[in-house]
Structure formats: C-alpha cells, structure tokens
Amino acid sequence: MSYANIREEELKNKISQDYFWMYDCTKIIGNVDFCVSMLSESSNSELELDHESLFWAEAKKGISDIQKSIVQLILTIGKARTFDKFLPPAFVGAFDAEKIAFIPYSEISEIFYQNDFNWNVTPSNYETKEFKLLLNKVINILNVNALLFNYETDNQELTTFIKDNFVVGKFGVTKTQIDKNNFMIIYNKWLGAVKPTIVINWEIAKKNNIIDGDFYLADLLSSENETLKEKLSVILKQDFYELEKKLDDMGMFGSKTTRFNDKQKAHTQFWLKYERPPKEQYWDYIVERRDLLVPQDVRERKGSFFTPQIWVELSQKYLADVLGQDWQDEYYIWDCAAGTGNLLAGLTNKNHIWASTLDRQDVDVMKDRIQNGANLLEDHVFQFDFLNDSFDKLPKSLLDVITNPEKRKKMVVYINPPYAEAGSVSVIGDRKNKISVATESKIWNKYKDILGLAIRELFAQFFVRINEEIPDCNMAVFSKLKYINGDGFKDFRKIFDAKFKSGFIVPATSFDNVSGNFPIGFLIWDLKSRNRINKIETDIYNKNGLNLGKKSFYTDINIKRVTGWISKFELKNKNHIIGYTGNNGPDYQNNAYLHISSLCKMNKNGTLNNATKYFITKRNLLEICIYFSIRHCINATWLNDRDQFLHPNIKWEKDKNFQNDCLVFALFHGQNRITAKHGTNNWIPFSENSVNARDNFESNFMVNFIQGKLKEDKESELFQKEPLRKTPLIFSAEAEKVFEAGKKLWEYYHQEIKKIPISELKTETLNASLYDIREYFQGRSEKRMNNKSEDDIYSKLMEDLRESLKILASKIEPKVYEYGFL
C-alpha cells in the first residue's frame, strides 16, 4: 500500500476502503478525526449515541510522529470530554501515510480523570506545557502497549488484527499466533524491526558462530520476556540477552550479556503483535529448523542444510537395499556434517550412530532433541571441524572404528555436506573472501596439489578426506553431481575411483535454502572396491517423490567438448568483424552467459576473454550460429543442468537445412544482443523496402549473405573448405514462419519511429537491431531492460515471434542429438 502525497481526507477515505470496508467509518464523533464502528441499519440518533465504537484515531498526511499524534488525540478527547457523550471505543490510535497504531482504550482511560490538568489547550500545538507533560506521562504506556503496523511490511498482520479484534463486546487483544508455518515469515520481519536495536557487532559475532537467529529463538520461545527453553545458546532475560553460559577456570558459571540500544522499545512494540510462545507442540520443530535462520553464506560454508524428510527416508531405503535389511546393526554410521541431525531421523541403533557438526549451537540443539526423544546417544554427539580438526579429537568409540581396518569396512559416512565454492558469487561478495571460503581449511592445503579445480568445492574436500583418511569405508552422500562429469573434477576422479553402488537424483529446489535449477544426488559408494568411474545410472524423482525413470552420467575424460569443435573456426585473419560470441563452459548452467555481442571484452593481456572469445565474420557465421543455437534451442531443466555439449560428428556438414535453421534461430533469439549503439549493425535480416523504412540502412550484410550476394575477397582462413555461397539460402517452413513474425515486428517499429522528426532521428534508431527494438518498446530500469511493454501491439508481435522460435527450436532439437552435440 502506498499513500504518499495525498491529502488527509483522501488518506482517511483510502484507509477506510482498504482496511475497514466491513465497518462504518462515516460517523462523526466529536472532534475525533476518524471513527470505526459496526455497521448499523438504524438511523435513530439516540441509539447512535449508545452505539459502541471500535476505534478512534488521529489522521496525519505524509509521515508523522505516531506517538505525538496519539497524544494529540488524547488531548482532543479530554478537552471535549468526548467519553461523556459517546461510549469509548475498544482502541484509540493514529495513522499516517506509512503506518497505523492501536492502543487499548483501557490503557489510557485513567489519564482523563487526573487532577490539576489544563485540558483547555490546542491539541495540535505540540509546544504547549500541557502537551509535553502529557507526552511524558503516556510515553511508557505507548511504548509498552501500542501495536504498530506498517502498511507495506505488515499488511497481512494488520488485516488479521482488525478481523480478530474489531468485534463488539470483545475483551482483550487477540495477537497473531505463531506456528511452524509462519515462524520464518515473522523472523524476516524481526530482522528489520528488532535486530538493529541489539547491541552487538554482527559481523564479528558471525565469525564466532553467533547468529541473529539464536536471538530470535530466544525471543520467540519466551513468556513475559523470559526464555523458556534453557538449552538455547542465547537466552532472553527480561531486558537483556545472556550468551555462552558455561563453567570458567575457577569452576564458576559465567556468561556474556548484551542489551538494547533503544531501551527495548522496538522489541516491545514488535512482540505486542504476536502471541509468545507458540504452542509447545511446535517448539522442537522450530528449534530443529534452526538451519532456516542461518545466513546463506554461513549455511554454504558450514553445511547447515536441512535434508527434507522425504529424501531422508528414501536414502535410508536405498542404504537398506545396498547393505541389507539389517545394515543398522552391522554397520557404523557417522554424519560428520550433521547440522541439527535430521538426516539421522529414523535410524534405530543409537549405539552405532555418531553425529558431529561445526557449530556448538547445533550440538546443543541435537542434545536438546535427545532429551525430547531423539534416538541418539549424548556422548556420540559432538563438535568437530571435519576440514580442520585431527581425528585424535574424536570420541574414543568412533576413533576405535576408524582406526580398525575391519570395522572401518563397516563404516558408513552418511552426510549432506556444505555446498560453498570458491568463486561462487552467491557465497561472499568480494573475490578475496570468495576464494577463502574453500582455501582456509587444512584439507585444502593438504590436497590442493593433487585435486586441481575440484578443491575449490567444500563438499569435494569432505570427499577427499573420507577417501584418503577413512579408506575402505562406505560413503552415502547428498551432493551436487559435478564430481561425476564436471571438467573441473578430472583430477579428483583420478583419486576418487570408488565403486558406485546405487543412488537417486532430485531437484535442488526440493531442499530448503537451496536455489538453482540443478540436480542433487544421493549416491552410495564402496571405497574398498576400486575401479575407474566411467558411467553411473541413477533413479530420478520429482519434488513430490514420484519416480520418473533413470538418468545416466558419463565421466569419460577422453570425451571431446563442443568448445574444442567451435575453436576450429576461430579466425586468424579477422576481416570485417560483425560481432562476437563466447567460449563459456560447455554445460547448461553456463548457457545463460552465452550471447552474441557487438562489443568485445578483453583480458588484461589484450586477448579476448571467454565472454567474447570468437570473432564473427562471413566466414564463420554459420558455424557460430550452429554453436549458439544447439546450446539455446533446448531449455535448461534441473535434469540436464550438468549435461555437457560435445564435439559433433561430421553429419552436420551436409545438412544445409539444419545450418540455415540455426542461422535464423540465432538471428531472432533473445540472447542475440547486437545493438546499433555500438557501431554498424550487420544483423538486419530485412531490406529497407521490405519493412518500409524511411531511409537506407548502414549495412545490408545479412540480407546479402542470405541471398548469396556477398563478394569473395582475398582473406584466407585455414579452415575454409569452400568458397562463399553464390545462391540464396533455402529455409524450412518453420524458419520462414520466424522470418514472417520478425518482419511484422520490424515493420511496426519503423512505422512507429516515423513519428520522430527527421531532424531528431538518430542513425542508431534507424538501424535498430532486434535488441534495440525490444529496448525501444520495453524501456530500461537502471541497467536492465524491462520485461514488459505497455504497447499491446508490440507485445502481441513479440509473443508471435517467440512462439515461432519455439517451433523452430523443436525442429532443431532432434538434430542436436543426431549430430552428437549432446
């Protein structure tokens, strides 16, 4: 809701319509600005005097001091003794263009009966002695009892509050109930309202494993500002928080404390709107889901990922299928990235289970869960940094298993490890810190020389330590699949040559806090049976657990990628460059970065960087368009995210229809970002006359290329096998449909720019590319082009073009597989 820049009367009308439409807001109660009461069919004025009001409020346009507005209302009521003439309401309050506040009338009613107070002052004059006296008198009442809602951030809570509390004869305030479905929503609001008022350096705190979520849990699981669950790492004690209560060197309990920088005002106002604590039946679930409160960068580095119960149960079924139905009695299980331990739920033999995690707070959560029935031994749950700590720190019972060759064969390392990667933009903002995510561990230093690029991945560091330091065990792991077929994991696969036993893949989005359109696999490996991995076959499940069949992943390091094929057409003699394209990683996750550009991007040494590695000229135009089209014609899904584009067979060379289809697809695709703003546009596929342009184009290169009218020159490229075509290109019916839809778009554009006076017409406007036309109609917001246009005709023409491109893409798709690109 936005009520900025409107007059007070209009504001009252809009608030009435938006929030109090089920009530009567037309009554005039003395000099009160705004009154809400129940709808009444009676027009009897005497009855109206007895009619119960629900809300009296002071209204202010713009942004105001809401507490001073309430004091003004109190002065207005007291001066006219409105409470003697009308029944007082359930609530009084105030609102402006940003927010609205409610306070139970009973909290301020005594003020009207104080002795020796001069009510005969102007209520709107904030400088009078009486106004200041009254403000000082009620400020604490308002701080403790006023319920404040912001229209933008608290819209749902405000609506619910009105519905639950604006009832005739109701006594007391009904607050929003908190349960397992909304505690995260409330946490996000708490971050903005309460967190800034806690006296703590959050960056330093985070480095010491203290997160804001622990303060939120302390607040949430409390009554009358006293935390009820003692084993939390942060405890609320009335007006301060207590942290790290533990025995000191003298055998005495000590702790650290911190307070609020606003005398707990924001904290009090925030929790007035919510019922604390939640019902006790939700406590264990909320504490167990502490992972949802862990910041994303910490979650990725430390592995605070909660494995959905559906995949926990399925993974344990696969373990039983591979290891036997009695596997829990025959095998030892260690989750060395346990978080709050939910991956171990459902396991029965607690004497054979160990759980370790980096964060002490998560250890406390697991031990608290043990007290509430979790099937774990308290001595088997411990804090341990798997990428830095020595195995000497392990509990003796677990160390005995790891160091015993025979028992080790019966060890199952069962984990969902952290997913952070050095160089990942989503981890930490600056380059130095992104690298340190992976390079700060002892395991990185120990194995960096033999693992190549794979060592950047934290999960790979877990895998290599298990592989090298717990030999002959079994690994049952949730992870990304790049260690199977990623180019960066070639060196890793030379070391990790375990035997694949079984597994499944699921969409990453089925995991909380994991974003991205890629698969997460649960794979079971036998480390005592060594053989080079060439191919694995996994079962596929959708997010609801429905089996969709099987998918194979190939690891043959000798398979040639498509980047090796397109590099053959990299030009030595670069005459008449018409654009550039990239040499991005040859899998689907990198397709988003592959585009055709007007500008080249250079490395510091003066060479083209991967985003624009290849020059485009008439000599390699078709091959570049094939490379571009085979990578964009099949939509990326979570299943094909890691599929690699390959060096094709030679069949494509004789398929002229395929080549021409790819040319058309590349000409009209959204990732073709050629623009006339950066020089001559050589990509206009239509003549001036065919689109009714008002003047000649700077270049007819593309039309001449299509018509076979380009002239030979003296340039000599090593790959050139035949002269330029001298006959027009022949297009399929599907390609012709794309041309037809594109032509209508160009015609409409040139019709529209005829409205521009010739003296104001820019060369780049006349010579617009498809990208320029889109920008003309859609406009830009800062650095990005808007997604939609307000021009309905243009929108329909673009929709038609995209639909025809989809049909052409479906024609190209089978050839992609036939010619070996996938």
Secondary structure, 3 states (H helix, E strand, C coil): CCCCCCCHHHHHHHHHHHHCCCCECCCCCCCCCEEEECCCCCCCHHHHHHCCEEEEEEECCCCCCHHHHHHHHHHHHHHHCHHHHCCCCCEEEEECCCEEEEEEHHHCHHHHHCCCCCCCCCCCCCCCHHHHHHHHHHHHHHHHHCEEEECCCCHHHHHHHHHHHCCCCCCCCCCECCCCCCHHHHHHHHHHHCHHHECCCHHHHHHCCCCHHHHHHHHHCEECCEECCCCCCEEEECCEEEEEEEECCCCCEEEEEECECCCCHHHHHHHCCECCCCCHHHHHHHHHHHHHHCCHHHHHHHCCCCCCHHHHHHHHHHHHHHHCCCHHHHCEEEECCCCCCHHHCCCCCHHHEEEEECCHHHHHHHHHHHHCCCCCCHHHEEECCCCCCCHHHCCHHHHHHHHCHHHHCCEEEEECCCCCECCCCCCCCCHHHHHHHHHCCHHHHHHHHHHHHHHHEHHHHHHHHHHHHCCCCEEEEEEECHHHHCHHHHHHHHHCCCEEEEEEEEEHHHCCCCCCCCEEEEEEEECCCCCCCCEEEEEEECCCCCEEEEEEEECCCCCCEHHHHHHHHCCCCCCCCCEEECCCCCEHHHHHHCCEECCCCECCCCCECHHHCEEECCCCHHHHHHHHHHHHCCCCCCCCCCCECECCCHHHHHCHHHHHHHHHHHHHCCCEECCHHHCCCCCCCCCCHHHCCCCCCCCCHHHHHHHCCCCCCCCCCCCCCCCCCCCCCCCCHHHHHHHHHHHHHHHHHHHHHCCCCHHHCCHHHHCCCHHHHHHHHHCEECCEECCCCCCHHHHHHHHHHHHHHHHHHHHHHHHHHHCCCC
